[in-house]
Amino acid sequence: MHNFKSALNEIHATQNKVLLFMVALRTLLVFLISYMVLRLFNFYYFGLAIIIGMMYFAVILHKEISNKSLIEMERKNPELAEKLRTAADYSHVVNYVVSRLHVSVMSALKNVKVSSFLDIKKVTYVLLAVIVASGAVLFVASNDLVIYDLKA
């Protein structure tokens, strides 16, 4: 039972790391876009863009971590379907059936790759968007483009 609880904690820790990585990437995108918009309106306070990014990071990370579940992992790993959630629900119970379930889930977890936690397609799209946004920020900043001057 102790081994299963540590495995369950490791699953949650890995999910948290992946969520942190994805939220950090999206926060970088939000920061770049907000900085570019502020720059286009001649309201380019670097600190304001950082505050917007930090607020986005805090709110979305809290939302993502509170909404995470084992269902996503079961969807990506069909051999764990229903078993992982059931074993997690009964992690505090000690009897023969639950112990066999824990052993079954532990043996199935050995075949789960860490890369199954990460959606490579989403990461690729977000990285591409960050690259495009970085180029747009560099273009706007180097050409000193202004749509409307809020400081005037």
MARLODREN-229200 format. One record per residue (C-alpha): residue in one letter; x, y, z. Coordinates in pm, 1 decimal, decimal comma. Each point is the difference from the previous one (the first is absolute). Layout:
N
 code        X        Y        Z
    a        X        Y        Z
...
END
This chain:
152
 code        X        Y        Z
    m      0,0      0,0      0,0
    h    284,2    239,3     79,1
    n    153,6    -69,3   -342,6
    f   -328,0     81,4   -171,0
    k    -38,8    326,9    190,3
    s    353,0    104,8    -97,5
    a    -72,9    -93,1   -362,3
    l   -319,8    204,5     14,3
    n    193,6    294,9    144,7
    e    252,5    -34,3   -281,5
    i   -280,8      5,2   -257,2
    h   -141,5    317,6    152,8
    a    346,8    159,6     14,4
    t     61,7    -80,2   -366,2
    q   -339,9    140,1    -94,9
    n     80,6    317,4    194,3
    k    335,4     37,4   -177,1
    v   -162,9    -36,7   -341,5
    l   -272,7    248,6     95,0
    l    262,6    243,7    126,3
    f    193,6    -30,5   -326,2
    m   -307,8     53,0   -218,3
    v   -126,2    292,6    207,2
    a    346,7    158,1     -8,6
    l      8,0    -27,0   -380,2
    r   -345,4    151,8    -33,6
    t     96,3    272,4    249,4
    l    298,1     89,5   -215,3
    l   -236,5     31,2   -295,3
    v   -240,4    220,1    199,9
    f    290,5    217,6    115,0
    l    127,9     46,7   -356,4
    i   -343,0     83,9   -136,7
    s    -81,4    240,9    282,9
    y    338,2    170,4    -37,6
    m    -54,9     36,8   -375,2
    v   -350,1    144,8     49,7
    l    125,7    243,0    264,1
    r    285,0     95,8   -229,7
    l   -238,0     58,1   -293,4
    f   -195,1    247,6    211,9
    n    317,9    173,9    118,3
    f    -74,4   -117,4    351,6
    y    302,5   -222,7     22,3
    y     59,8    -56,0    362,0
    f    194,6   -321,2     21,6
    g   -116,4    -48,2    358,3
    l   -368,0     10,8    -99,3
    a     53,5   -281,0   -250,4
    i    180,9   -199,4    268,7
    i   -286,4     57,9    245,7
    i   -251,1   -117,9   -261,7
    g    210,4   -310,1    -60,4
    m     38,6    -72,5    371,8
    m   -373,8     37,8     62,2
    y    -74,7   -231,6   -292,7
    f    252,3   -252,7    132,0
    a   -143,6     -2,1    352,7
    v   -364,6    -22,6   -103,2
    i     43,6   -261,3   -272,3
    l    242,4   -215,7    201,2
    h   -242,4     -6,4    292,9
    k   -287,0    -87,6   -234,5
    e    196,0   -273,1   -180,9
    i    131,7   -163,5    317,6
    s   -342,3      1,7    166,5
    n   -159,9   -153,4   -312,1
    k    257,6   -272,5    -62,9
    s   -109,0   -359,3     31,0
    l    113,7   -350,3    -74,6
    i   -253,6    -29,1   -282,8
    e    239,7    168,0   -243,7
    m    270,7   -252,7     80,7
    e   -246,1   -286,1    -38,3
    r   -108,7    136,2   -337,2
    k    358,8      3,7   -125,1
    n     75,6   -342,2    151,6
    p   -295,5   -232,1    -69,3
    e    150,9   -285,5    202,5
    l    -71,1    210,9    310,8
    a   -362,8     74,1    -89,4
    e   -208,3     28,3    316,5
    k    258,1   -195,6    201,5
    l    217,8    299,4     88,8
    r   -284,8    214,5    130,8
    t   -150,8   -291,5    188,4
    a    334,3    -88,2    156,6
    a     54,6    364,7     93,6
    d   -345,8     20,7    158,0
    y     75,3   -306,8    210,5
    s    362,9     80,2     80,6
    h    -77,9     13,7    372,5
    v   -184,2   -334,9      9,2
    v    191,0   -315,4     90,7
    n   -146,1   -330,1   -121,0
    y     83,4   -272,6   -247,0
    v   -200,1    130,2   -298,9
    v    131,0    353,9     32,8
    s    356,3   -127,5     45,9
    r    -30,4   -202,1   -322,1
    l   -134,9    308,1   -176,5
    h    294,7    206,8    125,2
    v    243,7   -266,0   -122,7
    s   -174,5     -9,4   -338,9
    v     13,9    377,4    -35,8
    m    363,7     11,3    112,9
    s     97,7   -255,8   -264,4
    a   -193,1    196,3   -266,1
    l    167,4    324,9    111,6
    k    340,7   -146,7    -81,2
    n    -94,8     14,0   -368,6
    v   -113,2    363,6     11,8
    k    247,0    240,6   -156,9
    v     48,1    347,5    142,9
    s    -49,0    138,0   -351,4
    s   -362,5   -115,2     15,1
    f    -65,4    281,9    247,5
    l    107,5    264,3   -253,2
    d   -199,7     89,1   -310,2
    i    274,3     63,8   -255,7
    k   -245,4    150,3   -249,5
    k   -110,8    268,6    248,3
    v    359,4     74,0     97,1
    t     95,4     38,2   -365,5
    y   -287,6    239,4    -69,2
    v     71,7    212,5    306,5
    l    373,5     13,6    -81,3
    l    -80,3    101,7   -357,3
    a   -231,4    271,9    131,3
    v    273,3    121,8    239,0
    i    247,5     18,8   -290,1
    v   -248,0    194,3   -214,9
    a    -87,6    232,8    289,3
    s    369,6     58,9     70,9
    g     55,3     93,2   -361,8
    a   -299,9    232,6      8,8
    v    125,5    167,1    319,0
    l    343,2     48,3   -155,0
    f   -156,6    144,4   -315,6
    v   -226,0    239,4    192,3
    a    279,4    109,4    233,5
    s    266,8     44,4   -266,6
    n   -225,9    198,9   -233,7
    d   -155,2    198,7    285,6
    l   -352,0    -69,7   -126,8
    v   -281,3    178,8    183,6
    i   -372,0    -41,4    -72,4
    y   -118,6    257,3    250,4
    d    208,2    211,9    232,7
    l   -144,7    -30,9    351,1
    k    276,6    216,0    149,0
    a    -78,7    303,2   -211,1
END
